[in-house]
Amino acid sequence: MPGPSPIAESWTRRSGFSAYDDDSYDDNYGDVDAYTDLDDGEEPPTEHVADVLETVSDILVDVIGPEYLLDLEIGIQTRFDEDLEIESLEFVALAERLLHHYGGQVDFVAWLATMELDEIIALTVGDLVKFIVVSTKY
């Protein structure tokens, strides 16, 4: 039987993190919706956003499977819940792939942990791309 996921292990090892105490963990991801963490208030280069979108799209095809995405092109407005119908295990696989690709720069699990359920349900590929762009600081 395989051991615990590296994502689960890193999540539980976080100092000060408690799944039951909302005030015990602050990851400073609150301003991801606008590129407010970028230097000089500038938006990132279009090429970087396009590269991140392509990487996320490739990872999603690997995670979900190309047969489920035949009639859907993954873009900024693609919704994880309504369009991709992504399930919790696929979110775990997505988190592991992002960790593998970006290393410690992109902590998808911690970012999701800051959200309410309705925010997770409304999550788009564009939201994830913005989070990655801010996290990697191109």
N, C-alpha and C positions, 0 to 999 in steps of 0.2 A: 504494500500500500504506500503511495507516495506521501511525502511529508507535507507540512503546511505550505501554503503559497508564500513566496517571498513578499508579496504585497501584504498579506495578512500579518506576517511577522513584523514587517517594518511599521505597519499601522499600530500594532499593539506595543511596540517598543518606544513609540514617541513619548518623549518626556512631557509630563503634564497632560496628556490626552486621556480623556475619559468619555466613553460613548454616552454616558448618562448625565454629564454635567456640561451644559452648553457654554458656561463661562470659563472653563478650564483650558480652552484651546483657542489661540488666536493666530491665524496663519497669514493675516494681512492680504487676503485675496478679495476683499470687499469691493475693490475698484476695478475689477477685471473687465466689466462691461464696456467701459471706455478705456482707451489705452493710456490711462492716467499715470501708470507707473513708468512709462517710457520717458527717457531724457528729453528735455526741452519741450515736452508736450506734443511732440511730433508723432504722427502715425508712422508705423514701421514701413519700410520699403514694400511696395506691392509685390515684388519678387519673393520676399521672405514669407509674406502671407500666402502666396500661391504655393510655395514650397511646402509650408506647413500643411496647407489644405490637401495637397497631393499625398503627403506622408500619412495624414489622418485617414484619407480615403483608402489608401492601400492597406493600412492596418485594418480598417473596418471591413474591407472585402475579405481579408484573411480570417477575421474573427467571425463574421456572419456567414460568409460563403458566397461565392459569385452567383450561385444558382438562385439565391434569394434577392439579388440585386439586379436581375436582368432588366427590369423595366424602370429602374430608378438610377438617376445620376446623382451622386453625392455632391452637394454644394453647401455653401454657407448657410442657406435657409433650411437645409434638411434637418428634420426633427428626429431625435433618437427614439422617442416613444411612438409618435404617429406614423412617421415615414419608414423608419428602419425597424420598428417593433422590436427593439433590442431588449433582451432579457437580462436578469441580474448576473447570470454566469457569463454572459457576453461582456457585460460591463467589467467584470473581474478580468477576463481575458484582454480586454482593451487596456485596462490599467497596467497589466503585466507587460504588454507590448510597448506601451508608452514609456514605462520605466526602463525597459530594455533599450529602446531607441534613444531616449533623451537622458538616461541616467537619473541622477538625483535632482536635476533641474526641474522636472515636471512631476509633481506629486499629485496625480489625478485623484487618488483616494482621499487625501487630506482636503483637497478642493471640494470634492463631493460632500465630504463630512460637514462642510460649512453651510450646506444648502438645506432648505426645507424640502419636503417631498414634492410639493407643487413646482418648485424651482427645478428639481431634477427631472420631473415629467416634462417640463417645458424646454429643457435643454436642447440646443441646436448644435450642429457641427461648427457653426460660426462661433458660438460661445466657447467651445473647446479650442478652436484655432486661436481665438483672442487670448485665452488663458495660456496656451503654449507660447505664443509670441511674447507675452509679458514675462513669462517665466524664463524664457531663454534669452531675453533682451537682445535678440539678434545680434 
